């Protein structure tokens, strides 16, 4: 009798949801109903049922294939996912000619126009005018010996190349971590449909998996990859919350769902929402009456999500040593503005265009490196989140009609 009572008391009560989730997040489940809808309407997010194509959320640049249209001169290049057709065009034997025609509209060139090229052009033009038209004695011309400057140019080129490689390593690692989130989400969804017993808990887990990628997008990118939103807007924070709430509502459908309200409350309170979602996942797994091996396997997948989240946060919060970035910027600024004095004896009247061409080749590499250093401002996080949603939704639908439908 005592043994039976003990075993019964150890069994979790399945008819009741936990009254709170992760008190360290500062919000309890009973307070979730206090979440209020945003007074601002979502303007940039398009619900899935209203989309005509998979890319209808993005404004594609017609000149640069499969790129999001740049709204401002200073915006970086943002690519979408490639397909076999895009790879075919990317490797075309005519790519060099095409790329030459688009030089002046490219992101590095336009970003360097002002103030870098403006100041360099001003110096080069003034130097050429002074040497050619203001003095008559060649000995009075202003220039410096180009032999020593050539050695400095080589050193600076190596420095910027190292800068680009370091930034590209961060970009590649960020992409791998986001890919790990995608593959882990699919594995976790599959195991959820097989091993979570209650239908209600299955649905909660599936929704939480979908919500994790969306929450991670907003966690790693302040705008949630809605790059058209401007920070100067007076209601910027409210607009971001409206887009976030609209995306979560596209997953949950019911704006009174407890998990939906809780996730929105966390976002309002500027908590780590992806981490909070994994906490809820682990509570569902812990309450699931299943074999220890199955429970352990489910928890391993959640652990992989937390690891990927931590890796992304490390990249986001830790730039390359700022002293290195600043030192490189100073050297490039000095080098580009002294360049006209070094090449004038050779180029003469063509000093200005030659200076811009040489400066573009070196400074463009450094600017690309600076953009790659923050990969989550360039990677198509929204498209990755949509892909995760589609994959998890397909897994759910496939299992719903099979052996594990119950």
N, C-alpha and C positions, 0 to 999 in steps of 0.2 A: 504493500500500500504506500509506504513512504517513498519507495523507488519510483512508483508510478506518478505520485504527486511531484516529485523532484523533476522527473523528465517532462512533465506537463508544464511546470513553471518555467523551465528553461526554453520552451518553444516560443518563438516570437508570436505576438498577436498579429495576425495577418489582416484583420478587418480594420485596423487603425493605422493611419499614417503617422510617422514621427512628428511630434509637436514642434520640433525645431531642427534646424540644420546649421551645423558649424557656427557655434556662438562667436568664434573669433571673427566672423564676418559682420557681426554686430546687428544682424537682422534675424528674427525668429519667423517661423512659418506662420504663426498666428497673426503676425503683423503684415503679412504679404498682401492682405486685402486692402491695406491702406495706400497701395500704389495708385497714383492718379495718372490718367492719360495726359500726354503732352498737349499743350494748348496750340502747338505748332503742327501743321500738317506735313507729312512726308512728301517731299517734292522730287526726290531723286531715285528712290527705290521703286521698282515696278514689280508688283506681285506676280508670281509665276503664272497664274491663270490669265493674266492680261498681256503676257509677253507673246509676241508673234514669232520670234526666233530666239535661239539660245543667246545670241549676242545683242538682242534688242535693248539691253540695259546700257550698252556702250555706244559712244559716238566714234565711229571708226574713221580714221584719216584716209581719204581716198588716194593720196599720193604715196603714203607709206603703208604698205599692205599689213593688215593685222596689228596695227598700233592704235592706241587710244589717242584721239585728237588732243593736241596740246592747246590749252586755253590761253596760256601766257608764254611770253618769250622765255621766261626763266624756268618753265616746267621741264622736267626730265622726260626722256623717252620711256613709255610704258607699253610693253608688248603684251598681247594676249596669248593664250595657248596655241601652239602650232599644230597643224594637221599635215598629212603627207603632201597635200597640194602646196601648202606654204613652204615646206621644206624644198620642194622642187623649184619654186621661184627663188628661194633663198640661195640656192646653189647654182643658179643660172650662170652661164658663161658670159652673159651680158651684164652681170651685176655691177662691175666696176664702172661701166659707162653710165648706167642708171644712177649709181651712187654719186658720180661726179655732178650730174645735173641737179641733184638734190642737196648739194653741199650747203648752199646759203640758207636753206630751210631746216637744216639739221639742228638738233638740240645743242651740241657743243658749240657750234658756230654762233648761234643766236644768243646763247648764254654768255659768250665771251665778248659780244658786240660792245656792251657797256658794263663796266667802265674800262675793261682791259684794252680792247682794240681801240677804243676812242682815245685813250691817253697815249698809247703807243703810236697811233697814227698822227696824233698832234705833234709828238716829238719828232717822228720821222719826217713829216711834212715841213716842220719848222727848220729842221736841220738841212734838208734838201734845198729849201728856199734860201737859207743863209749862205750855204756853200756855193750855190749856183748863181745867185742873182745879187747878193749884197756885198760880196767881196770880189776883188779882182786878182789878188795875190793867192796862188795855190798854197803857199806856206801858211796862210792864215786860216785854212779850212779846218773844221772840227771833225776829228775822227780818232779812232783808237786802233792799235795793232790787232788784226784779226787772228793771228796765230795763237795767242794766249786765250783769246775768247773762244776759239774752236775747242780747245781742251775743256773749258768751262761748260760749253754747250753739250759735250759728250757726257760729262759728269751729271749735268742736270737731266739729260735724257734718261740716263740710267736710274736716277733718283725717282723720276716720275713713273718709269716702268715698274720699279719696285712698289711704288704707291698703288699703281693699278692692280698689280698681282695680289697685294695684301687685301685690297677692297674686293677683288673678284673672289677670293677665298671666302670672305664673309658672305657674299652673295650666294655662292654655291652651297655653303653650309646652311644658310637660311632656306634655300629651296629644298634641300634634303630633309630638313626638319618639318617643313610644311607637307612634303610628300609622305613623311612618316605619319603625320596626323591623319592624312587621307587614308593610307593603307590600314592603319590601326583602327580607324573608325569603321571601316568595312568589316574587319575581323571581329570587332566588338559587336557590331550589329548582327553578324551571322551567329555568333555564340549566344547572344541575347535571345534570338528567336529559337534557338535550340534548347537552352538550359534555364532560362527564366520561366518559372512555372505559371504565374498568374498573368492573365491577359493584360490586366491593368498595368502591372509592373513592366511588361514587355513594351507597351505603348509609351510609358514614361521614359524608359531607357532609350528607345529609338528617338524620341523627341529630344532628349538631352544630348544624344550623339550629334544630331543635326544642329542643335543650338550651340554646341561647343565650337564648331568651326566659325559660326557667325560671331560668337562672343570673342573668339581669338582674333578675328579680323579687326574688330573695334579695339581690342586690347593692344594690338601691335601697331595700329594705324589710327591716329586720333580721329580722322574723318571716316573711318570705316571703309576706306578705299573709294569714298564718294569724292573724287578729287575736284569736282566742280564747285563744291562748297567752299566759300571763302571765309577765312578766319576773322576778317574784318567785319563780318556781319554782326549787328548788335545782338541778334538772337542765335549766335553760332551754337552755343551749348544746347539750347532747346531744339535746334534743327537736327543736331547729331542724335539727340535722344529720340526725336520723332522718327528718324530713319532706322535707328536700332529697334525701337518698339514695333515698327511696321514689319521689319524682317522677322522678329521673333513671333509676331502674330501670324505671319505666313506659315510658320511651323506649327503653332499651337491651335490656331483657328479660334479658340475660345479665350476671350480676353479676361475671363474670370478663373482660368486654370491656375492652381496654386503655384506650380513650378514657373509658369509664365510670369506671374506677379512677383515671385521671389527673385527671378533673374533680372527683371526690370528694376526692382528695388536695389539690388546690388549695383547695377549700373548707375542709378541715380546717386548712390552713396559713394561712387568711385572706388568700389571694391574690385578685387581680382575675380571677375566673373567666371573665366574659364576654370580657375582653381575651385571656385565654389560649385560649379557644375560637376566636377569630378567627385567632390565630397558627396553630393546627392547620389551620384552613380554608385558610390561605394556603400552607401546606406541601403540602397535597393539590393545590391548584391549580398550584403550581410544578412538582410532579412529574408533572402530567398532560401527556401527549404530544398537544398540540393546537395549533392555529394561534395565533399571537400575539394576533390580534384577539379570539379567544374567551377566551384567558387574561386579557387586559386587561379584558374585560367582566365576567368573574367577579370579578376583584380589585376592580373599581369598586364592586360590590355589597357586598363585605366592607368596603371603605372607608366606605361609607355606614353600615354597622352600627357601625363604630368611631366615626364622627362623632356618631351618635345617642347612643351610650353616653357620649361625652364631654359632650354637651349635658345629658344627664340628671344626670351627676355634678356639673356646674357648678351646676345648680339645687339639688341635694341638699346640696352642701357650702357654698353661699353664700346665707345668708338675706338678707332686707332689712336695711339697716343697723340693728344692734341698738340704737343710740342713739335712732333714730327710734321703734322699737317701745317702748322703755322710756319715752321721753318721752310718747308717746301714752297708755300705761297710767297713768302718774302723773297726767296731766291728767284722764283719765276718772275716776280714783278720787277726785280732789279735787272734780271737778265733780258727780259723782253724790252725794257726801256733803254738799255744800253746797246741792244742789237743794231739799231740804225747806225750808230757810230762805228760799229765794227764792219758792216757790210757796205757802207757808203763808198769807200775807195773802189770797190768792184762794181757796184750796181749804179751809182750815180743817180740819175733822175728816176730810176726804177727802185729806189730804196724803199719807198713807202709800201708798194704792193708786195715786194719781196719780204719785207719785215712782217707783214700780216700773214703771209703764207707760212713762213718759218715759225712764227709764234703760234699759229693755229695748230701746227703739227705737234708741238710739244705741250702747249697749254691745254689743248683739247684732250690729250691723254690724262692729264692731271684732273681736269674737270669731270671726265667720265669716272675716274677713280673716286672722286668725292661723292658722286651720285650713287655708285655701287656700294659705298660704305654703309648706306642705310637701305638695305635690300627690301624692307617691308614698305617702302614708299614707291617701289618700282614693280615688285612682283604683283601679278594679278590676284591678290588675295580673295577678292570677291568671286572671281571665276573658280578658284579652288574650293571656296565654301559652297558654291552652287554645285560643283562636281561631287562633293561629299554628300550633299543633300540628295542628289539624283541617285548616287550609288546606294546609299542607305535606304532610300525609299524603294528602290528596285528590289533590294534584298528582303525588305519587309513584305512587299507584294508577292515575291516568289515563294516565301515561306508561308504566307497566309493561306495559300491554297494547297499546301502540302501536309506532310506528316505532323509538323510542329505547329499547326494552325491554332491549336488549343493552348 
